[in-house]
Amino acid sequence: MKLYVSVPAHNDEFDYPAIAAAADGVVVMNYDEHFPGGAPGPVASQDWFVDNLKFAVKAIPHDKLICAIANYGYDWC
């Protein structure tokens, strides 16, 4: 059995190195830059997405890092 933990992208309330040490894999939810109830915008703009990955590779060992992407959009009307 393996343990995979999903974490939000670049959130200072999460101790990514500690989570990675306790898990077999860390799934970074690299989406929801904008969300229902917030300001309209992309689910994950290119710069935001890349910045999150740059942060993640510094905090999580490469062999444990899994990047989750979104396959949806929002209707802001």
Secondary structure, DSSP 8 states (H G I E B T S, - for coil): ---EEEEESS-TTS-HHHHHHHSSEEEEE---SS-TTS----SS-HHHHHHHHHHHHHHS-GGGEEEE---------
